[in-house]
Amino acid sequence: MPHIHPTATVETGATLAEDVTVGPYAFVSAQSVLHEGVEVMQGAQVCGKTTLHEGAKVHQYAIIGTPPQDLGYQKEDDVGVVIGARTIVREFATINAGTKKGGGTTRIGEDCFIMIYCHIGHDCQVGDRVIMANNATLAGHVEIGSYTVIGGMTPIHQFVKVGEGCMIGGASAISQDIPPFCLAEGNRALVRGLNAIGLRRRFDKETIGALKEAYRQLFRSTLPIKESAQMLLEKSINPQVQALCQFIVTTKRGIPYERAEQNEL
């Protein structure tokens, strides 16, 4: 049987695995699905149509699955939140459900760490092993690639895409797309170089070398960056370089950067 504190509210219809824990004064809605090992701590709320996969933890007073902050939302809309296995949502974080026009689901991947007072808006798509430090904020429809770290107090504008393996400095403001494997910081943020620490944790020297050379060709060329990216995409065989170039070629919001001498690897 699930371990449900006497003061908790679990609505009829909620699906709870045998070893789920629901703490004092917590709330779990009728449409929620809580898989094995999930823990909902004191005062936390799991609202609406929310699915928490194996081992996810919702800390004190975090609120997940509330309606989107979108004027087009209707109460009868079939929308919700899906959170991956072992993801941790810390105190007072808020995660809104998706919208009908945005696909209906706000999705967070596996092994993410969402720190206190973070906000994830409607229809966001967050990859695996993403870290969001205190008070980081995602507006609606933001996409965050896996293995990305977002510094504290950083807001990210709606519809922005941040690629895989990025590092976003604290107190930055992101209004354009950040390519995979890059480091960005500032208000407004600019791409400053590659995320060297993140690369060393995941890739061999050959891959890192290929990305460094690609970065030089992309960000230190006199050609428009999309043109440089298309040329490199056509000749590179490295999967990570291809991912970097494809992201730049297809960006809709543009890439924020300065030329040559201001960019450091």
Backbone hydrogen bonds, N-H to C=O, Kabsch-Sander energy under -0.5 kcal/mol:
donor,donor_aa,acceptor,acceptor_aa,energy
3,H,20,V,-3.2
4,I,2,P,-1.0
5,H,3,H,-0.5
5,H,22,V,-2.6
8,A,5,H,-1.8
9,T,26,A,-2.8
10,V,8,A,-0.5
11,E,9,T,-0.5
11,E,28,V,-2.6
14,A,11,E,-1.9
15,T,32,S,-2.6
16,L,14,A,-0.6
17,A,34,L,-2.1
20,V,17,A,-1.5
21,T,38,V,-2.3
22,V,3,H,-3.1
23,G,40,V,-3.5
26,A,23,G,-1.7
27,F,44,A,-2.4
28,V,9,T,-2.5
29,S,46,V,-2.5
32,S,29,S,-1.2
33,V,50,T,-2.6
34,L,15,T,-3.3
35,H,33,V,-0.6
35,H,52,L,-2.8
38,V,35,H,-1.6
39,E,56,A,-2.0
40,V,21,T,-3.1
41,M,39,E,-0.6
41,M,58,V,-3.0
43,G,24,P,-2.2
44,A,41,M,-2.2
45,Q,62,A,-2.6
46,V,27,F,-2.9
47,C,45,Q,-0.7
47,C,64,I,-3.5
49,K,79,V,-0.6
50,T,48,G,-1.2
51,T,81,V,-2.4
52,L,33,V,-2.8
53,H,51,T,-0.6
53,H,83,I,-2.5
55,G,36,E,-2.4
56,A,53,H,-2.0
57,K,87,T,-2.3
58,V,39,E,-3.0
59,H,57,K,-0.6
59,H,89,V,-3.3
61,Y,42,Q,-1.2
62,A,59,H,-1.9
63,I,93,A,-2.6
64,I,45,Q,-2.9
65,G,95,I,-2.5
66,T,95,I,-0.7
70,D,68,P,-1.9
73,Y,70,D,-1.9
77,D,74,Q,-2.2
79,V,77,D,-1.4
80,G,104,G,-2.7
81,V,49,K,-1.8
82,V,106,T,-2.5
83,I,51,T,-2.7
84,G,108,I,-1.8
84,G,109,G,-0.8
86,R,54,E,-2.2
87,T,84,G,-1.4
88,I,112,C,-2.6
89,V,57,K,-3.0
90,R,88,I,-0.6
90,R,114,I,-3.3
92,F,60,Q,-1.2
93,A,90,R,-1.6
94,T,118,C,-2.4
95,I,63,I,-2.2
96,N,120,I,-2.3
97,A,66,T,-3.0
98,G,80,G,-1.4
98,G,104,G,-0.7
103,G,100,K,-1.0
104,G,99,T,-2.4
106,T,80,G,-2.3
107,R,105,T,-0.5
107,R,124,C,-2.6
108,I,82,V,-2.7
109,G,126,V,-1.1
109,G,127,G,-1.1
111,D,85,A,-2.6
112,C,109,G,-0.5
113,F,130,V,-2.5
114,I,88,I,-3.1
115,M,113,F,-0.7
115,M,132,M,-2.6
117,Y,91,E,-1.8
118,C,115,M,-1.5
119,H,136,A,-1.9
120,I,94,T,-2.5
121,G,119,H,-0.5
121,G,138,L,-2.0
124,C,121,G,-1.4
125,Q,142,V,-2.4
126,V,107,R,-3.1
127,G,144,I,-2.3
129,R,110,E,-3.1
130,V,127,G,-0.5
131,I,148,T,-2.3
132,M,113,F,-2.5
133,A,131,I,-0.5
133,A,150,I,-2.8
135,N,116,I,-2.0
136,A,133,A,-2.0
137,T,154,T,-2.7
138,L,119,H,-2.8
139,A,137,T,-0.5
139,A,156,I,-2.2
141,H,122,H,-2.5
142,V,139,A,-1.1
143,E,160,V,-2.3
144,I,125,Q,-2.6
145,G,162,V,-2.6
147,Y,128,D,-2.5
148,T,145,G,-0.9
149,V,166,C,-2.3
150,I,131,I,-2.9
151,G,149,V,-0.5
151,G,168,I,-2.4
153,M,134,N,-1.9
154,T,151,G,-0.9
156,I,137,T,-2.2
157,H,174,I,-2.9
159,F,140,G,-1.6
160,V,157,H,-1.6
162,V,143,E,-3.1
163,G,161,K,-0.5
163,G,178,I,-3.1
165,G,146,S,-2.9
166,C,163,G,-0.9
167,M,182,C,-2.0
168,I,149,V,-2.9
169,G,167,M,-0.6
169,G,184,A,-2.9
171,A,152,G,-2.9
172,S,169,G,-1.1
173,A,186,G,-2.0
174,I,155,P,-2.4
175,S,173,A,-0.6
177,D,254,G,-1.6
178,I,161,K,-2.0
181,F,164,E,-3.1
182,C,179,P,-1.3
183,L,193,G,-3.1
184,A,167,M,-2.5
185,E,190,L,-1.8
187,N,188,R,-0.6
189,A,173,A,-2.6
190,L,185,E,-2.1
191,V,256,P,-3.2
192,R,183,L,-3.1
193,G,183,L,-1.1
195,N,181,F,-3.0
196,A,194,L,-1.9
199,L,195,N,-2.4
200,R,196,A,-2.3
201,R,197,I,-1.4
202,R,198,G,-0.7
202,R,199,L,-1.1
203,F,199,L,-2.9
208,I,204,D,-2.3
209,G,205,K,-2.7
210,A,206,E,-2.0
211,L,207,T,-2.3
212,K,208,I,-2.3
213,E,209,G,-2.2
214,A,210,A,-2.2
215,Y,211,L,-2.7
216,R,212,K,-2.1
217,Q,213,E,-2.0
218,L,214,A,-2.4
219,F,215,Y,-3.0
220,R,216,R,-1.6
228,S,224,P,-2.3
229,A,225,I,-2.4
230,Q,226,K,-2.2
231,M,227,E,-2.0
232,L,228,S,-2.3
233,L,229,A,-2.5
234,E,230,Q,-1.5
235,K,231,M,-0.7
235,K,232,L,-0.7
236,S,232,L,-2.4
242,Q,238,N,-2.6
243,A,239,P,-2.2
244,L,240,Q,-2.3
245,C,241,V,-2.6
246,Q,242,Q,-2.9
247,F,243,A,-2.0
248,I,244,L,-1.6
249,V,245,C,-2.7
250,T,246,Q,-1.8
251,T,247,F,-0.7
251,T,248,I,-0.7
257,Y,255,I,-0.7
258,E,191,V,-0.5
260,A,219,F,-1.1
262,Q,259,R,-1.8
263,N,260,A,-2.3
264,E,192,R,-2.5
